[in-house]
Amino acid sequence: AQSVTQLDSHVSVSEGTPVLLRCNYSSSYSPSLFWYVQHPNKGLQLLLKYTSAATLVKGINGFEAEFKKSETSFHLTKPSAHMSDAAEYFCVVSDFRGFKTIFGAGTRLFVKA
Amino acid sequence: GAGVSQSPRYKVAKRGQDVALRCDPISGHVSLFWYQQALGQGPEFLTYFQNEAQLDKSGLPSDRFFAERPEGSVSTLKIQRTQQEDSAVYLCASSLLEPQETQYFGPGTRLLVL
């Protein structure tokens, strides 16, 4: 069975410092992995996705994530946080065997001025 | 605007009432998903359609929940005899073909059952 664990419910960083949001997954087959962002009162938006091509995936707004099969991780990073990055971030897993998409519990990112 | 739309955006129901939530996916999208997002939690999968076929309904919490997509485009999620625990945001998403592709989400319907 698939599962996804976001290791931090809240992360707080200062503007201009690096961001690291951690995600571990479990899947018996080669998974598709995604990061979505949800700003207050806005819909979920795709940041980036991994689908078995390059292990380092670049997304929008300077975010990137690295797929590490040996560690079953797909952590999200950004070199320099901006105030507009404050939002809820979800790590998501699905695989080709079925139709169910599994969301992590989310990590709320706070950015201090 | 060619995004996913949902209506109503907000719905208040008295316990025991039936509600119907509508989703208009992006035109031509084959795959359609429904999710339930409780306050402070991540979305939880409810059901999946490929065109008009409901291929996975394993996430529906009870037989009070019913979803349909009769012509392979618009979908309706119906909740009968609503209970307070049904209060949540209901999200609809669509993807072009395969369920593993990028999903495009609607703004959600916020349901409050009193």
Interface residues (C-beta under 8 A of the other chain):
Chain A: S32 F34 Y36 K42 G43 L44 Q45 L46 K49 T51 F90 S94 D95 F96 G98 F99 K100 T101 I102 F103 G104 A105 G106
Chain B: V4 F33 Y35 Q41 G42 P43 E44 F45 Y48 Q50 L55 D56 S58 G59 L91 A93 E98 P99 Q100 T102 Q103 Y104 F105 G106 P107 G108
